[in-house]
């Protein structure tokens, strides 16, 4: 199964470039130009990653980030900006961004950032699954041992 990426940027050139880079790496890419399209798309599909421009024509990227966090909490959300500021970076991270990437971006660094965060999410899911499995086995053993106590 290929991981899916939602690119949200009002600049057609950026959408095309990101789509090309990500597709070449094997990601399934959907690119949209505004927050409204992003929200509609996330109602219909699940995405592993969202690359969100901080300055969209219809909504701030950080506001879209919050909405996407509600809809798809396990999605890796990365803010991409050509307007770097400490305030924007802090707000993005405080609002739940997994990373903050500056334009113009280095394709290799961007891909490494995406992979790093996808791997972290996968490790977290595995850890949770293993804890649940361990809990289920403990519960099963506990139930069996208690059941034998009552049968004697």
Steps between C-alpha positions, in 0.01 A plus 500: 500500500631845408480788741284792397584868515267798480672814368316823582655804329352784295812518279454268201876474450554384858217246469647366177855482640394331823275258313784404268757453780261300716365286215855407395555374857192277475251712694141533379449875469188714497562872455245773572524878491305608808367400841144441378622241249726343764210461743275351232773258392567384857130419540536252215852361548753421772849649467818398674655846456381854432736771376321826579599845379471747786351773276192369319250729326198385704646408840825515696697180474506472879119514510482227235751303706260502796209383285706220345620399846134450602414306183808285465695511827754236395600691185849653496447873453783715369476877457684636196568872482677764300436746786713366784468657840550380852135582574376288207727210593393502866131530407525215248666267750261602779204432269623146435732521200749216495752716313556843352678519160625816327461585132695468287535148636777253442328191351730256680445668837124516443486129415711419807265704719194322361660156540617576854152601613329210321743259666434658841123464453543137390717425804239657727222291343711187543573585864128552570410176322762308698371645829145405407613150402691466826194622694273257318731208574525602865122529522457159336748339741340676796154381396623142453672494839198649676269258324701203625484634856122499492466155347678319785 
